[in-house]
Amino acid sequence: MATTQGSETISTGRRLPAGRKAELASYVNGVGEVTVAQLAERFEVSPDTIRRDLDRLDADGVLLRTHGGAVSLSGFPKPDSALDVRIRVQAEAKERIGELAAGLVEDNTAITVNSGTTTLALARHLRGHRELTIATNNLRLPQEISPECVRDLYLIGGTVRFVSQATVGPVVFESAENPGDVHIRADLALIAVGAVSVEQGWSTSNLGEAAMMAGMINRAAKVAVLADSSKFGRQLFARIASFEAADYLVTERAPEGELAEALAAAGVEVITP
């Protein structure tokens, strides 16, 4: 038996499991993100068989197993994919970006850090720093950062977004002694974004998070945007700011063409390994 889609024919009748796994891996890497149901229908096997195949392919480091499906290693997961899924996508690039971004941070300064998997990589590379005052909405950051580098760590309150392990709300703190909000100022804001495009500038998928990022940017003397190259040329739902709002773009591979020209025109310094 065979199924045909366009010019592609998949033989399903006598396929060996190893052959199916190879075709499955190739398909996931081509599509980017799929569900178990989609794969079971395409390859004409049971969902349980697909789940076992995906588990094995994940263990072999071929793709990323997700709840209900899989994501390719080089793919761009859905904007609201779980943090534990996104943290494994472009992991090497994020570590390199985190190390570079840590080089922008000076001891005895105040920084703001937003949520995201790239900023978690940054936190791990701050271990050699000292006397940092940090304000963040990243609920995972206190677990990742070395206590030795921190003078004070403040968690900005608000609504919790479980999918991104972040709080969403105003970039202010309430004062117990004096009525009203206490506004903050940072020497450097380190902002991980979901997309970078000439048309939209810096953007992300959630409106509340975009507003919070903009608030961090507006309260910082300098701004470093952190984004791996898979974000280039993409646009997401909520615009954070124009390119001019940032001083640096920290990435593992320099942008090219029209995007590079737009960043240069906006005065953004691109920092790469």
VMD Tcl script that draws the C-alpha trace (Angstrom):
set ca {
  {0.00 0.00 0.00}
  {1.22 3.51 -0.76}
  {0.06 7.05 -0.17}
  {0.80 9.85 -2.59}
  {1.05 13.56 -1.79}
  {2.05 15.69 -4.75}
  {5.17 14.16 -6.26}
  {5.99 12.34 -3.00}
  {5.04 8.71 -2.54}
  {5.38 6.98 0.81}
  {5.29 3.20 0.84}
  {3.70 2.02 4.09}
  {2.92 -1.65 3.54}
  {6.33 -3.24 4.11}
  {8.36 -0.44 5.57}
  {10.85 -1.57 8.19}
  {10.71 0.37 11.49}
  {14.18 1.84 10.88}
  {13.07 3.09 7.49}
  {9.93 4.63 8.96}
  {11.94 6.40 11.64}
  {14.29 7.86 9.05}
  {11.38 9.12 6.95}
  {9.63 10.41 10.07}
  {12.72 12.33 11.17}
  {13.14 13.79 7.70}
  {9.50 14.85 7.60}
  {9.60 16.53 11.04}
  {12.80 18.37 10.16}
  {11.19 19.57 6.93}
  {7.91 20.70 8.49}
  {9.28 22.07 11.75}
  {6.54 21.05 14.19}
  {3.92 18.29 14.00}
  {1.48 16.38 16.18}
  {1.29 12.65 16.89}
  {-2.10 12.50 15.15}
  {-0.71 14.08 11.98}
  {2.19 11.64 11.87}
  {0.01 8.61 12.60}
  {-2.27 9.52 9.69}
  {0.59 10.27 7.33}
  {2.54 7.09 8.03}
  {-0.55 4.88 8.57}
  {0.53 3.49 11.92}
  {-0.97 3.78 15.40}
  {-0.41 6.83 17.61}
  {1.35 4.58 20.14}
  {3.84 3.51 17.46}
  {4.51 7.14 16.54}
  {5.03 8.03 20.21}
  {7.61 5.26 20.60}
  {9.38 6.38 17.42}
  {9.46 9.99 18.61}
  {10.77 8.99 22.02}
  {13.60 7.07 20.39}
  {14.42 9.87 17.94}
  {14.48 12.36 20.81}
  {16.84 10.09 22.78}
  {19.06 9.86 19.70}
  {19.18 13.66 19.46}
  {17.45 13.75 16.06}
  {14.42 15.85 17.06}
  {12.70 17.28 20.12}
  {9.80 15.41 21.68}
  {6.98 17.68 22.83}
  {3.68 17.09 24.57}
  {1.55 15.72 21.76}
  {4.14 15.82 18.98}
  {7.66 16.85 18.00}
  {9.74 19.81 16.87}
  {12.79 19.78 14.60}
  {16.11 20.71 16.15}
  {16.50 23.66 13.79}
  {12.83 24.54 13.70}
  {10.94 27.49 15.10}
  {8.45 26.17 17.69}
  {5.06 27.77 18.11}
  {5.34 31.06 20.05}
  {3.50 29.60 23.04}
  {5.36 26.30 23.17}
  {6.39 25.30 26.68}
  {9.63 26.74 28.01}
  {11.12 23.25 28.38}
  {10.63 22.74 24.63}
  {12.01 26.12 23.58}
  {15.05 25.79 25.81}
  {16.24 22.85 23.69}
  {15.82 24.62 20.34}
  {18.96 26.42 19.11}
  {20.52 25.56 22.49}
  {24.13 25.94 21.33}
  {23.42 29.33 19.73}
  {21.73 30.55 22.91}
  {24.70 29.57 25.04}
  {27.04 31.51 22.76}
  {24.72 34.52 22.86}
  {24.47 34.30 26.65}
  {28.24 34.32 26.98}
  {28.61 37.31 24.67}
  {25.84 39.26 26.39}
  {27.41 38.63 29.79}
  {30.46 40.48 28.48}
  {28.36 43.64 28.23}
  {27.49 43.54 31.93}
  {29.77 45.46 34.29}
  {30.18 44.72 37.99}
  {28.39 46.98 40.48}
  {25.64 47.90 38.02}
  {21.88 47.48 37.79}
  {20.40 45.38 34.99}
  {16.93 44.31 33.90}
  {16.45 40.91 32.32}
  {13.25 39.66 30.73}
  {11.88 36.14 30.39}
  {13.04 33.64 27.79}
  {15.43 30.79 27.22}
  {18.22 32.98 25.86}
  {18.27 35.12 29.00}
  {18.54 31.93 31.08}
  {21.74 31.20 29.16}
  {22.88 34.74 29.98}
  {22.23 34.16 33.67}
  {24.49 31.10 33.70}
  {27.33 33.16 32.24}
  {27.12 35.89 34.89}
  {28.73 33.69 37.53}
  {32.01 35.62 37.34}
  {30.35 38.97 38.00}
  {29.90 40.65 41.37}
  {27.56 43.11 43.10}
  {24.82 43.10 40.44}
  {21.39 44.51 41.12}
  {18.96 42.58 38.94}
  {15.25 43.15 38.24}
  {13.51 40.45 36.22}
  {10.15 38.92 35.37}
  {11.85 35.58 34.62}
  {10.69 33.04 37.20}
  {13.45 30.60 36.26}
  {16.30 33.08 36.55}
  {16.76 32.83 40.35}
  {17.41 29.09 39.88}
  {20.01 29.64 37.16}
  {22.02 32.57 38.46}
  {24.89 32.27 40.91}
  {24.10 33.95 44.27}
  {27.72 35.15 44.47}
  {27.21 37.60 41.62}
  {24.09 39.24 43.03}
  {23.80 42.16 45.41}
  {19.99 42.28 45.14}
  {17.59 40.31 42.95}
  {14.09 41.69 42.46}
  {11.21 39.80 40.87}
  {8.83 42.16 39.12}
  {5.30 41.13 40.05}
  {2.20 40.63 37.95}
  {0.19 37.88 36.35}
  {2.04 34.59 35.95}
  {2.26 33.11 32.45}
  {2.96 29.45 33.12}
  {3.87 28.65 29.53}
  {6.75 31.14 29.56}
  {7.50 30.92 33.29}
  {7.26 34.68 33.57}
  {5.27 37.42 35.26}
  {3.53 40.07 33.20}
  {2.79 43.52 34.58}
  {4.13 47.06 35.02}
  {7.88 47.57 35.46}
  {7.43 49.21 38.86}
  {7.49 48.23 42.53}
  {5.07 49.20 45.27}
  {6.50 51.11 48.22}
  {5.54 49.97 51.70}
  {6.70 53.23 53.30}
  {5.39 55.75 50.79}
  {2.14 55.46 48.85}
  {2.56 55.00 45.12}
  {4.82 53.10 42.78}
  {8.60 53.13 42.77}
  {10.03 53.38 39.28}
  {13.38 51.78 38.54}
  {16.33 52.63 36.34}
  {18.86 50.17 34.96}
  {22.31 50.67 33.49}
  {21.59 47.92 30.97}
  {18.46 46.10 29.84}
  {19.00 42.63 28.37}
  {15.96 41.71 26.31}
  {15.38 38.41 24.53}
  {12.93 38.83 21.65}
  {10.93 36.38 19.56}
  {11.40 37.96 16.15}
  {13.53 40.51 14.28}
  {12.35 42.08 11.04}
  {12.81 45.21 8.94}
  {9.03 45.72 8.83}
  {8.26 45.36 12.53}
  {11.53 45.85 14.40}
  {11.64 43.79 17.62}
  {8.53 41.71 18.32}
  {7.14 38.88 20.42}
  {4.02 36.75 20.61}
  {2.28 38.07 23.72}
  {0.91 41.59 24.09}
  {1.51 41.80 27.84}
  {5.11 40.62 27.55}
  {5.73 43.08 24.71}
  {4.52 45.95 26.90}
  {6.74 44.77 29.74}
  {9.80 44.54 27.48}
  {9.10 48.06 26.23}
  {8.94 49.21 29.85}
  {12.33 47.66 30.60}
  {13.80 49.28 27.49}
  {12.45 52.72 28.42}
  {13.99 52.49 31.90}
  {17.52 51.56 30.86}
  {20.52 53.67 29.87}
  {21.62 51.01 27.37}
  {19.71 48.16 25.71}
  {21.00 44.85 24.39}
  {18.62 42.66 22.38}
  {19.37 38.93 22.43}
  {18.19 36.85 19.46}
  {19.52 33.82 17.61}
  {19.53 33.86 13.83}
  {16.37 31.72 13.54}
  {14.45 34.84 14.63}
  {15.69 36.93 11.68}
  {13.09 37.94 9.11}
  {10.17 36.85 11.31}
  {7.26 38.91 12.62}
  {5.15 38.09 15.64}
  {1.88 39.47 16.99}
  {3.12 42.19 19.32}
  {5.66 44.86 18.38}
  {8.03 45.75 21.21}
  {9.92 48.67 19.71}
  {11.73 49.89 16.62}
  {15.36 48.99 15.97}
  {16.40 52.44 17.24}
  {15.39 51.45 20.79}
  {18.39 49.10 21.10}
  {22.11 49.79 21.28}
  {23.22 46.20 20.64}
  {22.00 43.03 18.97}
  {23.74 39.97 20.38}
  {23.47 36.94 18.12}
  {25.46 33.90 17.02}
  {25.44 34.79 13.30}
  {25.42 38.26 11.80}
  {22.33 39.26 9.81}
  {22.74 39.94 6.12}
  {21.20 42.00 3.34}
  {18.31 44.34 4.03}
  {18.14 43.39 7.70}
  {21.82 44.19 8.25}
  {21.39 47.53 6.49}
  {18.34 48.46 8.59}
  {20.14 47.64 11.84}
  {23.17 49.68 10.81}
  {20.98 52.62 9.84}
  {19.32 52.47 13.27}
  {22.71 52.59 14.99}
  {22.49 49.05 16.39}
  {25.87 47.42 17.01}
  {25.76 43.73 16.10}
  {27.82 41.54 18.42}
  {28.71 38.03 17.24}
  {31.29 35.43 18.33}
}
mol new
graphics top color blue
foreach p $ca { graphics top sphere $p radius 0.5 }
foreach p [lrange $ca 0 end-1] q [lrange $ca 1 end] { graphics top cylinder $p $q radius 0.2 }
display resetview
